[in-house]
């Protein structure tokens, strides 16, 4: 008895790409920081305490956001997903 195969009616959905969200979040943050640094230099130079300015705090926050999103969107972190470059799927 021959088996009948159902015809494919649509393509399989693309998998979620966390790299896009990573790039958008960090790109927007960098753009806002760059815009503030260029247009509001006096605001970024405002001292909060001691030698610490709003600009220094902004860079520290941007760096921590970068690290947090990198850790969050890294699909291979602790999941045991094989590396695509090794040819294993």
Rosetta blueprint (number, residue, H / E / L):
1 X L
2 X L
3 X L
4 X L
5 X L
6 X L
7 X L
8 X L
9 X L
10 X L
11 X L
12 X L
13 X L
14 X L
15 X L
16 X L
17 X L
18 X H
19 X H
20 X H
21 X H
22 X H
23 X H
24 X H
25 X H
26 X H
27 X H
28 X H
29 X H
30 X H
31 X H
32 X H
33 X H
34 X H
35 X H
36 X H
37 X H
38 X H
39 X H
40 X L
41 X H
42 X H
43 X H
44 X H
45 X L
46 X L
47 X E
48 X E
49 X E
50 X L
51 X L
52 X E
53 X E
54 X H
55 X H
56 X H
57 X H
58 X H
59 X H
60 X H
61 X H
62 X H
63 X H
64 X H
65 X H
66 X H
67 X H
68 X H
69 X H
70 X H
71 X H
72 X H
73 X H
74 X L
75 X L
76 X L
77 X L
78 X L
79 X L
80 X L
81 X L
82 X L
83 X L
84 X H
85 X H
86 X H
87 X L
88 X L
89 X L
